[in-house]
Amino acid sequence: MLLVVIPLLLALAPATAQTNMVYAGQTTELSVAEIPGDTYTWELYNDVTGVNFATIPGNCPQTQALFTGNIVTGPVIHVTWLSPGTYFFKVTAQRSGCTTNLKIGKIIVQHPLPTTSLILSQSSICVGESTNLEVDLTGTAPWSITYRITNPDATIQDSTVNNIPGNTSLIPFNPSAAGTYRLEVISVTDAFSINSTPSNSVILTVNAKPGSSHIYQYDPLIKKKK
């Protein structure tokens, strides 16, 4: 959760904007330094064309951004930003018998960061066998991922797959040596942004093939006729 602290202006105008950047789906906490005797009211705007903030109320629909719990008063409120875009918020401070003060802030909401989740079709195989690494993606197509394999001898291999069209991708993996392998995605890019936060990691155990041994055939005993 993000925190934005807004100092109130001493006059109604001019108002300056404070810019912050968040991702769609995030909730921000907006607050002012509370002054005893003041009351605070918050409003949201998604279109400020020709808007006079001093006289025009907030115009942002709740399908794009909304106040948590519909709470719009107080020195601290929370807003969930649902759609990418540029928004403005206004906090108005009022005191009985005194001039109303206000402050305008600006929020740029970006598309959510793409994410990945990894699943192995088999977590244990033998040398010479293969398994699939399933990569489940969120975001907007097309995707590119860079995944990392940490081998049993601690060496590292990074590989990139570009232009993934769908939300799921299967990457075949055919290890050549026995041991434990760790696989993880270290970056994912979609149509809008890149996420360099690693995904979950998965562990693959590769077992050596059993050694060869002689196979003996025993014929049933045949009783001789007397």
Secondary structure, 3 states (H helix, E strand, C coil): CEEEECCCCCCCCCCCCCEEEEECCCEEEEECCCCCCCEEEEEEECCCCCCCCCCCCCCCCCCCEEEHHHCCECCEEEEEECCCEEEEEEEEEECCCCCCEEEEEEEEEECCCCEEEEEECCCEEECCCCEEEEEEEECCCCEEEEEEEECCCCCEEEEEEEEECCCEEEEEECCCCCEEEEEEEEEEECCCCEECCCCCEEEEEEECCCCCCCCCCCCCCCCCCC
